Amino acid sequence: MPVNLALPAPEALLNIAGLEIGVAEAGIRKKDRKDLLVMRIADGAQVAGVFTLNRFCAAPVTVCREHLAASKGGTGIRALLVNTGNANAGTGAEGMANCRATCEALARELGIEPGQVLPFSTGVIMEQLPMDRLLGGLPNVTRAIGKHAWFDAAQAIMTTDTQPKAASRTVQVGGHAVTLTGIAKGAGMIKPNMATMLGFVATDATVSRHVLDALTQKAADRSFNSITVDGDTSTNDSFIVIATGKSAAPAITGLHTPDGKAFANALIELSIELAQAIVRDGEGATKFITIEVEGGRDEDECRKVGYAIGHSPLVKTAFFASDPNLGRILAAVGYAGIADLDQTRIDLYLDDVLVAKSGGRNPDYHEEDGQRVMQQAEITVRVVLNRGDARRTLWTCDLSHDYVSINADYRS
Amino acid sequence: MPVNLALPAPEALLNIAGLEIGVAEAGIRKKDRKDLLVMRIADGAQVAGVFTLNRFCAAPVTVCREHLAASKGGTGIRALLVNTGNANAGTGAEGMANCRATCEALARELGIEPGQVLPFSTGVIMEQLPMDRLLGGLPNVTRAIGKHAWFDAAQAIMTTDTQPKAASRTVQVGGHAVTLTGIAKGAGMIKPNMATMLGFVATDATVSRHVLDALTQKAADRSFNSITVDGDTSTNDSFIVIATGKSAAPAITGLHTPDGKAFANALIELSIELAQAIVRDGEGATKFITIEVEGGRDEDECRKVGYAIGHSPLVKTAFFASDPNLGRILAAVGYAGIADLDQTRIDLYLDDVLVAKSGGRNPDYHEEDGQRVMQQAEITVRVVLNRGDARRTLWTCDLSHDYVSINADYRS
């Protein structure tokens, strides 16, 4: 049961001019399941991507990086191909060859070059792609292009997700409406067994190359790189932003103009909504936790503290139990890796309740106040380091019996 | 149920000349439970310690560091005082004052200086010590000094441990037998809710100051700093080595002499046995996992890889389920933080089974072989990085439903 996650309404997901969607059932791992998605991109679009830092990255991540680099940073990319059921990670040279063969086959179907295809895979690690079924499904998915919409795409990339994740935004740029629509699937640090967090956002805005690159990195940093369920970074994590340039709005060539800021905010907010949806649908999640760390010397140390809290199995089980065992949070702050941290300056809030002040229990704190907040489905932990002006917000969920069940039993 | 952990036989725990033990029930958190331990150390002993790196360290850790530094590195230390039930961490200035008051009270009882006492606390975080009961128990524990032995001491420091952890060794130094006995309790990265891994080892050997300091650090590094259950570093972790110098053996003044090496090996082996006992008794543990990482450029990168595997909730739930879902191990290797890791050189073994070769599934690997190993209670994961000669061994356990239950329900 996801935490306060509404099912997206298909009609609320806005089409993006210059991008067509097709999905199909190829039976890659299971029967009767949409497991193949193609997005065809009109000529002239800009495409940017950020990928997992896992050194054991999957074959498609390596190929995506190659194709983006070779196509002058994404100018020539004309199609995305996504399969679920198999991650094509830990598959060695054969996995690389299979990935390239898949791009070649789709390129033939679409009349483009293999280097114009970006491939994505998600599913079980260390098994070779079932090439017969995958290649056999390509003509079907090619024929389906243009017949499907974003809701279908969001469904087609699901693995252990309990529901599809998608959202749209519109924003005014130079007096013209610009549309953004995105989809995501859980995994990444959440469902890494299925081995992927995937996020795809498209917009009809015209965005210059360097702005799109910078903005994609910034949006990923603020959203998908600010969530955790279990701390495992997957082999396949990918976040792609496509700007088709089909709207009538003027080109966005800088981030500091009013138009640039408006567009950036829309993209970042959309990315955060998708990233939060992944956490809300985290394996076994019963609570949605926002971790705000402020008063740090720089963002990096705020992030370290946030992740130490967000990764701590002890903190996460306390949330699951609605137990205000809040010393666990202080302990996590202490081992976050800030060498010169002064514990006597640290304050800790649970929502509006001041739990610890200057590194010790707040004399006015009553456990029933902590208990009240801990019973909520959504909780904000706020840590004030009192050593600078930097701040950072992360999102996570609790650690429940169901997390263990799902991950202990998943393959069977 | 601990994994293959024998209950120590009281008669197998050898007394150490120059060290006397007393335990008492002070009712600090629970009734009818030994929760206070004093070790009185004869004049002339050397004492060395290593402590948690957690910046939110408990008051007793700060006081231990002060007293060791002021006593010329441990030469004048005459007593250890350990309480369970309350960690005196996250307690601010009041906690520091309480800790100092406790040292002063014991010093009065024993006729020594407060600075000659090393204090240790373990238990709940962010609650003040119940000073009335703690101080009230000091006369009782002082009267008990000399009436108890190591088995009692091991029992008195238990918190959520299911059984006491203790061991002895003897080793020849210059033709004379030297004895080492140690005790430990779980926590640290294992039971950090109870907020402490504590380890105390004493020997009648005569060990020079600088050798004892170096050896204590080395032994901690090879043992207590090479285990993990859940990755949480506690606020109170402490490891103390006491050399009373009461044996007839010649002084150990270097680590590279035959005597120095023999003594060092005995201390390291004893420390490893105690550290492994903590993992075997880890919360909810059903499997004991040895992680060997070899072929690294240096020990630090081997350690990073080992901890990435040992901390991964996905790897740990797979062990709990006896599921050879071994791609999860490769993924953990990939995100361990080695920036230039070449995945195509990595081999992975499960006991004697070669699972992955050169970064991909070994063509000769059959899942039934992995399944056979996964069903064992003790399993060795071996990762060969093939980029250098360094190696490192760590120990961990699986992540079970009981871990969640224990940590979700602990305080109630």
Interface residues (C-beta under 8 A of the other chain):
Chain A: T52 L53 N54 R55 F56 C57 A87 A89 G90 T91 G92 A93 E94 G95 V124 I125 M126 E127 Q128 P192 N193 A195 D230 G231 D232 T233 S234 T235 H311 S312 P313 L314 T317 A318 F320 A321 D323 N325 L326 G327 R328 L330 A331 A332 V333 G334 Y335 A336 I338 A339 L341 D342 Q343 T344 I346 A356 S358 G359 G360 R361 L399 S400 H401 Y403 V404 S405 N407 A408 D409 Y410 R411 S412
Chain B: T52 L53 N54 R55 F56 C57 A87 A89 G90 T91 G92 A93 E94 G95 V124 I125 M126 E127 Q128 P192 N193 A195 D230 G231 D232 T233 S234 T235 H311 S312 P313 L314 T317 A318 F320 A321 D323 N325 L326 G327 R328 L330 A331 A332 V333 G334 Y335 A336 I338 A339 L341 D342 Q343 T344 I346 A356 S358 G359 G360 R361 L399 S400 H401 Y403 V404 S405 N407 A408 D409 Y410 R411 S412
